[in-house]
Amino acid sequence: MSKKSRTKSSKTPSGSPTAKKKPLKTRASTQTRSAKTQLTPASKSTGSLAKAGSHKAASKQLITSKSASAPATAKSGLAEGHKAPAFRLPRDGGEVVTLADYAGQKLVLFFYPRADTPGCTREAIDFTRLADAFAAAGTAVLGISADPLKAQEKFRDKHSLGVPLLSDEQHAMLEAYGAWGEKSMYGRSFLGILRTTILVGSDGKVARIWRNVRVDGHADAVLEAARSL
């Protein structure tokens, strides 16, 4: 056989040993890639499951903490006929106000979410407008929010308010009177002040409770209730 024949036969795929090895190598690499392909989704899915599990656990923690802290109003358990909880808070001007200061007289406590917001402004102005009528009915009026004293004083001066404004930044009184709890806005839940009004009788007991107050006409309704005691 000539050199040319041998050279041609060595390049022929069917007769070349090298040509036989190539399919084997290809199959081996294909098997390796296949094995990697089979392993990769499993590892990813396992990681995804682990992450999902951690997310579920985190969600449970959030739900648990939310349910534990949200029902502040339920913790107070305040109802009509109960003795009014004692309090001691600073008011605008820097003085300290206590429940004992109003012993033997009727007392209105209106809790508002935030100073100088539209609804709270209307409510405070309405109680100021009726301040003389409340006094004639033997009833004192106090406004309470979690705003600091500077904000309360600015609120008072801006709208010429004539009722004392108490600052409960620690929420102690708010919680005791059931005016602190879960609220929702734009699909988001959070803890805050629930617009609430409490009428305390001259005997120191809760005579009336207004929850989820609507501002329009509210102060007038409270005045009528105070007059009827």
C-alpha angles and dihedrals in degrees: 000000000000124000090249091055092050091048092051094046091052090056093050109107095216097053101034120100088210091057090053092054095053097067089047091051091047092050091049093050090045090052090049092050090046091052090049090048091052093048098045099063091047092053092045093048090049090052090047091051090049091050091046089051092051091049091051090049091049090049091052090051091051092048091047094049090045094051091046096052103030104071095069090139092057091052092060093055089192114168138167110284093032121120110262111253114249119247140182117194140153118252134201108294092037101271122133119240127200135181089244089064088072099044113148096019137083118262134197117204114190116187115203129186102231139356119252097012116130100256095040091048093053091047094049091046091051093052089047091051089054096041094110092048091051090049090051088053090053092251129132121206128213129180119210134190138145093255117123118252094258090057091047092051092047089050091050095048096044094054100027092240117190102196125084114259117211125204117220103175092158092053092228096131092036091058094042091056095042094247095124121074150104119326133175134212130171090354094307123116122212142153119261148128116309111213101249137159126201125194112203118197125226087259090065094250128121108261101176138009126197115193127189090013122208107213102216109095093351098119090051091051091051090050091054090050091050091050091052094057 
